[in-house]
Amino acid sequence: MVVSAGIAVAAAPGTQRTVVADPAPVTDLGDTLGSYVMNKPSSIRDDERDRASRSQAGSTRPALPTPSPSATSDFDRASAAAARAAKVAAARERAAARAKSLAKQQAAAARAAAVRKQAAVQQAADERAAAKREAANRAAAARRAAAARKAVARPPVPPRAVATRFSTAALNVRTAASGSASVITVLAAGRRVAVTSAKDGQWQQIILNGKTGWVRGAYLGSRQPRSAKVVSKPTPPRISGGISSARCSSGSAVEAGLTRDAIRVHRGICAKFPQVTSYGGVRADSLPAHPSGRALDAMVSNSSVGWQIANWVRSNRKQFGVSEVIYSRKIWTVQRASEGWRSMSDRGSASANHYDHVHITVYGSAGTG
């Protein structure tokens, strides 16, 4: 060890370390540091040696470059901008996701509204159709009920005569259009009868005494056979009270198709009022009395005679089976007999107002004579 200026210096290994005290004051900084180094504890010196060894060992690694302050600032700015861009992109993605979800919700709501609207439209259409069907059913039921009431209230329509024919031979009158049907009576050759529009094959419907029957149409002619004599219906018995039942001297052709009561009226007027020579019997008409043989018209030109006939028939209504008398726009009926003669509305012509004839309607065979 070398000692200088009172500071001991470490000697080479294996030599003895000697510290020599120097009483003189130290004025040099180098001397002082040297003295500190020489006198450091061994543990400190060992640590220093270790660090020095590690430093020497790592001195072979390349040194990392130290970034400059300006480079560090640009990196930080770029990093911040990237972070902000990422945030904006994330926000946009979230907004797009929310918009997509909202669009789906709106589309679902629109579809639900369309379904509800279609259901409401269909329900309204169904209700209208049901109401229409119900109204039609009610109307049909009302028509059926009205038709049923009318059918009940309407009396059976009697057959109507459309023409007159003559039997060309003795002819069976049957209850139906069949050769096996029961025979009602036998028409003599040349008998004048009223026929209806009803036909069934070779059979023709006729009106006889106010009732219908069937004969073979081949034995009916439009003209009276020359060799045949017109045969009238059996002469009714003489009616009490001085009313004649003899055949009319002016002819009995009008009696073809008339009912028994109508024949009585004809013969009674003919005998009581010989000045009347023209009568009307079975004919086509909108009302059922004439076509069914239940009405007779006594043609008159003198109103005084007309009223005499009308009042005389009315006074003998039970014997004749009379139900109605009309003359000169006046009517009398059995149903309203207590009211006497009642006025009728104007029908236009003299014939329609019954100024030129007395009209008598009968029941058919209700007379008491």
C-alpha positions as CSV (number, residue, x, y, z in Angstrom):
1,M,0.0,0.0,0.0
2,V,1.1,3.5,-0.9
3,V,0.3,6.2,1.6
4,S,0.1,9.7,0.5
5,A,-0.8,12.7,2.5
6,G,-2.2,10.8,5.4
7,I,-4.6,8.7,3.2
8,A,-4.1,4.9,3.1
9,V,-4.2,3.3,-0.4
10,A,-5.0,-0.3,-0.8
11,A,-2.0,-2.4,-1.6
12,A,-1.9,-5.3,-4.0
13,P,-3.6,-8.5,-3.0
14,G,-1.7,-10.5,-0.4
15,T,0.1,-7.4,1.0
16,Q,-0.6,-5.8,4.3
17,R,-2.6,-2.7,4.4
18,T,-1.0,0.1,6.6
19,V,-2.7,3.3,7.4
20,V,-0.4,6.1,8.4
21,A,-1.9,9.0,10.2
22,D,-1.0,12.5,9.0
23,P,-1.6,15.1,11.5
24,A,-1.4,17.8,9.0
25,P,-4.7,19.3,7.7
26,V,-6.0,18.3,4.2
27,T,-6.6,21.1,1.9
28,D,-6.7,19.3,-1.5
29,L,-10.2,17.8,-2.8
30,G,-8.5,15.0,-4.5
31,D,-6.7,14.0,-1.5
32,T,-10.0,14.0,0.4
33,L,-11.7,11.8,-2.2
34,G,-8.9,9.4,-2.3
35,S,-9.0,9.1,1.4
36,Y,-12.8,8.3,1.2
37,V,-12.2,5.7,-1.4
38,M,-9.5,4.0,0.5
39,N,-11.5,4.0,3.7
40,K,-15.0,2.8,2.3
41,P,-16.4,-0.2,3.9
42,S,-15.8,-3.5,2.2
43,S,-19.5,-4.2,1.6
44,I,-19.9,-1.0,-0.4
45,R,-16.8,-1.8,-2.3
46,D,-18.2,-5.2,-3.2
47,D,-21.4,-3.8,-4.5
48,E,-19.5,-1.4,-6.6
49,R,-17.4,-4.2,-8.1
50,D,-20.6,-6.2,-8.9
51,R,-22.2,-3.3,-10.6
52,A,-19.0,-2.6,-12.5
53,S,-18.9,-6.2,-13.6
54,R,-22.5,-6.2,-14.8
55,S,-21.9,-2.9,-16.6
56,Q,-19.0,-4.4,-18.4
57,A,-21.0,-7.5,-19.3
58,G,-23.9,-5.4,-20.7
59,S,-21.7,-3.0,-22.6
60,T,-21.8,-5.4,-25.5
61,R,-25.7,-5.0,-26.1
62,P,-26.7,-2.3,-28.7
63,A,-28.1,0.8,-27.1
64,L,-31.8,1.6,-27.8
65,P,-32.4,4.9,-29.5
66,T,-33.9,7.6,-27.4
67,P,-36.9,9.2,-29.0
68,S,-36.9,12.8,-29.5
69,P,-39.5,15.0,-27.8
70,S,-41.1,16.0,-31.2
71,A,-41.5,12.3,-32.2
72,T,-43.2,11.5,-28.9
73,S,-45.7,14.3,-29.4
74,D,-46.7,13.2,-33.0
75,F,-47.2,9.6,-31.7
76,D,-49.4,10.8,-28.9
77,R,-51.5,12.9,-31.3
78,A,-51.8,10.0,-33.7
79,S,-52.8,7.7,-31.0
80,A,-55.4,10.1,-29.7
81,A,-56.8,10.6,-33.2
82,A,-57.0,6.9,-33.7
83,A,-58.8,6.5,-30.4
84,R,-61.3,9.2,-31.3
85,A,-61.9,7.7,-34.7
86,A,-62.5,4.3,-33.1
87,K,-65.0,5.9,-30.7
88,V,-66.8,7.6,-33.6
89,A,-66.9,4.3,-35.6
90,A,-68.2,2.5,-32.5
91,A,-70.8,5.2,-32.0
92,R,-71.8,5.0,-35.7
93,E,-72.1,1.2,-35.4
94,R,-74.3,1.5,-32.4
95,A,-76.4,4.2,-34.1
96,A,-76.8,2.0,-37.2
97,A,-77.7,-1.0,-35.0
98,R,-80.3,1.1,-33.2
99,A,-81.7,2.4,-36.6
100,K,-81.9,-1.1,-37.9
101,S,-83.7,-2.3,-34.8
102,L,-86.1,0.6,-35.0
103,A,-86.7,-0.1,-38.7
104,K,-87.5,-3.7,-37.9
105,Q,-89.9,-2.6,-35.1
106,Q,-91.6,-0.1,-37.5
107,A,-91.9,-2.7,-40.2
108,A,-93.4,-5.2,-37.7
109,A,-95.8,-2.5,-36.5
110,A,-96.8,-1.7,-40.1
111,R,-97.4,-5.3,-40.9
112,A,-99.5,-5.7,-37.7
113,A,-101.4,-2.6,-38.6
114,A,-102.0,-3.9,-42.2
115,V,-103.2,-7.2,-40.7
116,R,-105.6,-5.4,-38.3
117,K,-106.9,-3.2,-41.2
118,Q,-107.5,-6.2,-43.4
119,A,-109.2,-8.0,-40.6
120,A,-111.4,-4.9,-40.0
121,V,-112.2,-4.6,-43.7
122,Q,-113.1,-8.3,-43.9
123,Q,-115.2,-8.1,-40.8
124,A,-117.1,-5.1,-42.1
125,A,-117.6,-7.0,-45.4
126,D,-118.8,-10.1,-43.6
127,E,-121.2,-8.0,-41.5
128,R,-122.6,-6.3,-44.6
129,A,-123.1,-9.6,-46.3
130,A,-124.7,-11.1,-43.3
131,A,-127.0,-8.1,-43.0
132,K,-127.9,-8.3,-46.7
133,R,-128.7,-12.1,-46.4
134,E,-130.8,-11.4,-43.3
135,A,-132.7,-8.7,-45.1
136,A,-133.2,-10.9,-48.1
137,N,-134.4,-13.7,-45.8
138,R,-136.8,-11.4,-44.1
139,A,-138.1,-10.1,-47.4
140,A,-138.6,-13.6,-48.7
141,A,-140.3,-14.7,-45.5
142,A,-142.6,-11.7,-45.7
143,R,-143.4,-12.5,-49.3
144,R,-144.2,-16.1,-48.4
145,A,-146.3,-15.0,-45.5
146,A,-148.2,-12.5,-47.7
147,A,-148.7,-15.2,-50.4
148,A,-150.0,-17.6,-47.8
149,R,-152.4,-15.1,-46.4
150,K,-153.5,-14.2,-49.9
151,A,-154.0,-17.8,-50.8
152,V,-156.1,-18.4,-47.6
153,A,-158.1,-15.3,-48.1
154,R,-158.6,-15.8,-51.9
155,P,-161.6,-17.9,-52.8
156,P,-161.0,-20.7,-55.3
157,V,-161.2,-19.3,-58.8
158,P,-164.0,-20.9,-60.8
159,P,-163.3,-22.2,-64.3
160,R,-163.7,-19.7,-67.1
161,A,-165.4,-20.4,-70.4
162,V,-163.4,-19.3,-73.5
163,A,-165.7,-20.5,-76.2
164,T,-168.9,-22.6,-76.9
165,R,-169.0,-25.9,-78.8
166,F,-171.7,-28.4,-79.9
167,S,-171.6,-32.1,-79.2
168,T,-171.7,-33.9,-82.6
169,A,-172.9,-37.2,-81.0
170,A,-174.1,-38.5,-77.7
171,L,-171.1,-37.7,-75.4
172,N,-170.1,-39.0,-72.0
173,V,-169.1,-36.3,-69.5
174,R,-166.6,-37.7,-67.1
175,T,-165.0,-36.5,-63.8
176,A,-161.5,-36.6,-65.1
177,A,-159.6,-36.8,-68.4
178,S,-159.7,-40.6,-68.6
179,G,-161.9,-43.2,-70.2
180,S,-162.0,-45.0,-66.8
181,A,-163.3,-42.0,-64.9
182,S,-166.8,-41.9,-63.6
183,V,-169.5,-40.6,-66.0
184,I,-171.4,-37.5,-64.7
185,T,-174.0,-37.3,-67.4
186,V,-174.5,-37.9,-71.2
187,L,-174.7,-35.0,-73.6
188,A,-177.2,-35.4,-76.4
189,A,-176.1,-34.8,-79.9
190,G,-176.3,-31.1,-80.8
191,R,-176.0,-30.0,-77.1
192,R,-174.4,-26.5,-76.8
193,V,-171.7,-26.4,-74.0
194,A,-169.1,-23.9,-72.8
195,V,-165.5,-25.0,-73.0
196,T,-162.5,-23.9,-71.0
197,S,-158.8,-23.5,-72.1
198,A,-157.9,-26.7,-70.2
199,K,-157.0,-29.7,-72.3
200,D,-155.4,-33.1,-71.6
201,G,-154.4,-35.0,-74.7
202,Q,-157.7,-35.8,-76.5
203,W,-159.8,-34.6,-73.6
204,Q,-161.4,-31.2,-73.4
205,Q,-162.7,-29.6,-70.2
206,I,-166.3,-28.2,-70.3
207,I,-168.6,-26.3,-67.9
208,L,-171.9,-27.9,-67.1
209,N,-174.3,-26.6,-64.5
210,G,-171.5,-24.4,-63.0
211,K,-169.2,-27.5,-62.6
212,T,-166.4,-28.8,-64.8
213,G,-166.3,-32.1,-66.6
214,W,-164.3,-33.8,-69.3
215,V,-165.3,-35.0,-72.8
216,R,-163.5,-36.2,-75.9
217,G,-162.6,-33.2,-77.9
218,A,-163.1,-35.0,-81.2
219,Y,-166.8,-35.0,-80.6
220,L,-167.1,-31.3,-80.2
221,G,-167.8,-29.0,-83.1
222,S,-167.9,-25.2,-83.6
223,R,-171.2,-25.4,-85.4
224,Q,-174.4,-27.2,-84.6
225,P,-174.9,-30.3,-86.6
226,R,-177.8,-29.9,-89.2
227,S,-179.4,-33.1,-88.3
228,A,-179.2,-32.4,-84.5
229,K,-181.7,-30.5,-82.5
230,V,-180.3,-28.3,-79.8
231,V,-180.9,-29.9,-76.5
232,S,-181.1,-27.7,-73.5
233,K,-180.7,-28.6,-69.9
234,P,-183.5,-30.3,-68.1
235,T,-186.2,-27.9,-67.3
236,P,-186.1,-26.8,-63.7
237,P,-189.3,-27.4,-61.7
238,R,-191.8,-24.5,-61.6
239,I,-190.9,-22.0,-58.9
240,S,-193.6,-21.1,-56.4
241,G,-195.0,-17.6,-56.3
242,G,-196.1,-17.5,-59.9
243,I,-192.5,-17.4,-61.3
244,S,-192.4,-19.3,-64.6
245,S,-189.7,-21.9,-65.3
246,A,-190.8,-22.5,-68.9
247,R,-188.2,-22.1,-71.7
248,C,-187.9,-18.7,-73.1
249,S,-189.8,-18.1,-76.3
250,S,-187.0,-16.0,-77.7
251,G,-184.6,-18.9,-77.4
252,S,-182.6,-20.7,-74.8
253,A,-179.1,-20.6,-76.4
254,V,-177.9,-18.2,-73.7
255,E,-178.4,-21.0,-71.1
256,A,-175.4,-23.0,-72.4
257,G,-173.0,-23.2,-69.5
258,L,-175.2,-21.4,-67.0
259,T,-175.8,-22.8,-63.5
260,R,-179.2,-23.9,-62.4
261,D,-179.9,-20.6,-60.5
262,A,-178.9,-18.5,-63.6
263,I,-181.3,-20.5,-65.8
264,R,-184.1,-19.9,-63.3
265,V,-183.4,-16.1,-63.5
266,H,-183.3,-16.2,-67.3
267,R,-186.7,-18.0,-67.6
268,G,-188.3,-15.9,-64.9
269,I,-187.3,-12.6,-66.5
270,C,-188.2,-13.9,-70.0
271,A,-191.8,-14.8,-68.8
272,K,-192.3,-11.6,-66.7
273,F,-190.8,-9.1,-69.1
274,P,-191.3,-10.4,-72.7
275,Q,-190.1,-7.1,-74.0
276,V,-186.5,-8.1,-73.1
277,T,-185.2,-10.3,-76.0
278,S,-181.4,-10.1,-75.5
279,Y,-179.4,-11.7,-72.8
280,G,-175.7,-12.3,-72.0
281,G,-174.5,-15.4,-70.3
282,V,-171.2,-17.3,-70.2
283,R,-168.3,-15.2,-71.6
284,A,-164.7,-14.4,-70.8
285,D,-164.3,-11.8,-68.1
286,S,-161.8,-10.6,-65.5
287,L,-164.3,-11.4,-62.8
288,P,-165.3,-15.0,-62.2
289,A,-169.2,-14.8,-62.3
290,H,-169.7,-14.8,-66.1
291,P,-167.0,-17.4,-67.0
292,S,-168.3,-19.8,-64.4
293,G,-172.0,-19.5,-65.5
294,R,-173.2,-17.7,-62.4
295,A,-174.1,-14.4,-64.0
296,L,-176.8,-13.2,-66.4
297,D,-177.2,-9.8,-68.2
298,A,-180.7,-8.7,-69.2
299,M,-180.2,-6.1,-71.9
300,V,-182.7,-3.1,-71.6
301,S,-183.0,0.3,-73.3
302,N,-185.7,1.6,-71.0
303,S,-184.6,2.6,-67.5
304,S,-188.1,2.2,-66.1
305,V,-188.1,-1.4,-67.3
306,G,-184.6,-1.9,-66.1
307,W,-185.5,-0.8,-62.5
308,Q,-188.6,-3.0,-62.6
309,I,-186.5,-6.0,-63.4
310,A,-183.8,-5.1,-60.8
311,N,-186.3,-4.7,-58.0
312,W,-188.3,-7.7,-59.0
313,V,-185.2,-10.0,-59.0
314,R,-184.1,-8.5,-55.7
315,S,-187.5,-9.2,-54.1
316,N,-187.3,-12.9,-55.2
317,R,-183.6,-13.3,-54.3
318,K,-184.2,-16.5,-52.2
319,Q,-186.2,-18.3,-54.9
320,F,-183.6,-17.4,-57.6
321,G,-180.5,-17.9,-55.3
322,V,-179.4,-14.3,-56.1
323,S,-176.3,-12.8,-54.4
324,E,-175.9,-9.5,-56.3
325,V,-177.8,-7.1,-58.6
326,I,-176.3,-4.2,-60.5
327,Y,-178.1,-1.6,-62.6
328,S,-177.5,2.1,-63.5
329,R,-174.4,2.5,-61.4
330,K,-176.2,1.1,-58.3
331,I,-175.4,-2.2,-56.6
332,W,-177.2,-4.4,-54.1
333,T,-175.7,-7.4,-52.4
334,V,-177.0,-10.0,-49.9
335,Q,-174.0,-9.3,-47.6
336,R,-175.1,-5.6,-47.3
337,A,-178.8,-6.0,-47.9
338,S,-179.7,-3.6,-45.1
339,E,-178.0,-0.8,-46.9
340,G,-180.2,-1.1,-50.0
341,W,-179.0,0.2,-53.3
342,R,-175.5,1.7,-53.1
343,S,-173.8,4.0,-55.6
344,M,-170.8,2.7,-57.6
345,S,-167.8,4.7,-59.0
346,D,-167.9,5.8,-62.6
347,R,-166.4,3.2,-64.9
348,G,-166.6,5.2,-68.1
349,S,-168.9,3.6,-70.7
350,A,-172.6,3.0,-70.5
351,S,-172.1,-0.7,-70.5
352,A,-169.4,-0.6,-67.8
353,N,-171.7,1.5,-65.7
354,H,-174.6,-1.0,-66.3
355,Y,-176.9,1.6,-67.9
356,D,-177.9,-0.8,-70.8
357,H,-178.4,-4.0,-68.9
358,V,-179.3,-5.5,-65.5
359,H,-176.6,-7.7,-64.1
360,I,-177.6,-10.6,-61.8
361,T,-175.1,-12.8,-60.0
362,V,-176.3,-16.1,-58.4
363,Y,-174.7,-18.7,-56.1
364,G,-175.2,-21.5,-58.5
365,S,-177.7,-23.9,-57.1
366,A,-178.9,-22.2,-53.9
367,G,-182.4,-21.2,-55.1
368,T,-185.3,-22.5,-53.1
369,G,-187.6,-23.2,-56.0
